[in-house]
Amino acid sequence: MSTQTSFSHTTADARGSRLTAREAFNGAVASSAIAAAFDLGLLRELADGPFVEVEEFAARHGVRVAPVRAIVAALAHLDAVSCMDTQVSRGPAFEDVWENKGYFLWLVGGYGRMLSEAGVLAAADPSTSVRDGGVIARAGKDYGAQFVDPRFDAVLDECEFTTAADLGCGSANRLIRLALARPAGRYLGVEVNPAAVEVARAAVRAAGVEDRVEIVHEDISRLAADRFAGYDLVFSFFLGHDLWPADDCVRALTGIRAAFPDARTFLLADTYRSERLTHPDTPIFTLGFEYTHAMMGQHIPSIEEWRTLFAKTPWNLTGFHPLDIAYSAIFELTTAPRLPHSRTAGSGSPA
């Protein structure tokens, strides 16, 4: 895995590497500022040019100057930006913030309501929807391009396919990339979240690939048999844990096999349980991922739980490919029998 930058670790102090209350509080404010700066396009303009004029930026984007200045001040607290009069430029920590910005949009924008109502939600029905699927899709497009897609592309290069389906397609970014790279193919996105469906369809239109990419609004845990015949590759990113508990997941994976009767390979990418949340060096994303899903009453399976479960489905685990997101990997599932010297051994092993 590539080495994550300083956001991967908590700040060190005289007592070790635990966060102080002051650092935790200021960090929460800074997290909001990073997500806002990403959403407003401020981070993009700082990445593309030598500086940004605050008042001119606010006027051009139709936002108030005072909030932009507050966002800049919070970013300056992190050394992400440097300020001189009305100009803002990249600071020493800008690259760190830029690389990890998608995680902050995911947490603050996608789960903001959950974070603010966590005490209430602890006593509420865990099925209550408190996440923004559209924002999560946009955030995933950003961090996925850096930490997931290069690994995914390497795995795809070893697969033979002309048609492919993305289950839980989010922003449809991977389908669009495939459609542009392999224009002779046919591609399908299946998404249950209405907001994400709209994001995906808009992105497909904008990319001009409507002739070969279709987005459908369906629940992958309730697909009809033979619903999507003709697709020889299926993949899914960061959705598998939503199918648990185990019995439900077995039914869902069995149903996916029935719905895609011609699929030879299923690339299931997901984040698995870390088993070390109290460790002071817990990497970025891990704590937020397990915290938010616990609030929703969703079990995050370990690697061994996944292995045990796959053995109960029509799919065979034939490969394991670590991603550059902590405790995340692509499980390569096929309809062929597992071989004694399959690619599992050569694709990396879980830590």
C-alpha positions, 0 to 999 in steps of 0.5 A: 500500500502507498503511505498515507500522509499525516491525516493517517495518524493522530497528532503526537504530544507529550503523552504519546500520540493521543489527541487532546480535547483541544485538538479534537475540537479544532479538528472537528471544525477543520473537518467541516472547513475542508469539506466546505472548501472542497464543495465550493471549489476553493481547494481546486482553485488553490491546486490549479493556481498560485493564489485565490483572492477571497473577495473575488472568489466569493463574488464569482461563486455567489457566496458570502465573504465572511464564511469563506474567510472563516473556512480559510482561517480553519484551513490556515490552522492546519497549515493547509493555506497561507494568508497574505492580505486578501490572498490565499495560497497553498500552505505546507500541509496543502497536499495532505488535505488535497489528497484526503479531501474526499474522506472529509466530504464523505464524513461531514457531507454524507454523514453530517446529520448522523454526527450531529444527532448521534445521541438521539440515533443511539436510541432510534431505529437503526434503519432510519436513513440519515446519510446523503447518498448523493454526497457520498457518491461524489466523495467516493468518486474523489478518493476512489480515483486515488486509492481504489481505481489504480488497483481496480484497473490492474485487476481488470487487466487480468479479466476477460469481458465485454459487458460489465455491471457495477452494483451500487454504482454511486456516481457511475465514475467507474462505468464511465471510465470503462465506457470511454476506455472500452467503447465497444462494451455494454455497461450497467449500473444498479443503484438503490439510493435515488439521490445517487441514481440522479448523480449517476445519470447526470454524469453519464449524460455529461460524459456522452456515453448514454448509448452504452451505459444504463443506470437502473434504480433497483435493490441488489438484494432483491434482484429477479433471476435472469434479470441481467443476462448477458453480463460477464463481469460484475463488480461492486465497491463498498456495498458488501457490508450493507448486505449483512447479517450473514444469512441475508448476505448469503441470500443476496450473493446467491441472488446476484449469481442468479440475476447475472447467470452469464457472469464469470467474475465478481469483483467485490471490493469492501472495507473489513473490520479493523479490530484496532479502533482504540489504537492511537495510530488508527488511519484516516477513514477507519474510525469514521467508517466503523463509527457511522456504520455502528450508528446505523446498526450495520455489522462490519465483517472481518476478513475471516467472516467474509471467507466463511461466508463466500464458502456458502455461496455459488461464488469461489474466492480466487483472489485477494487484492489490497486497496490503498484504503486502510483495511480494504480489498477487492475479493475476486470471486469466480464461478470456476472451482478454486485452484490449489495455487490460485491468485489468492497467494500472489495477490497480497494477503490480509494484514 
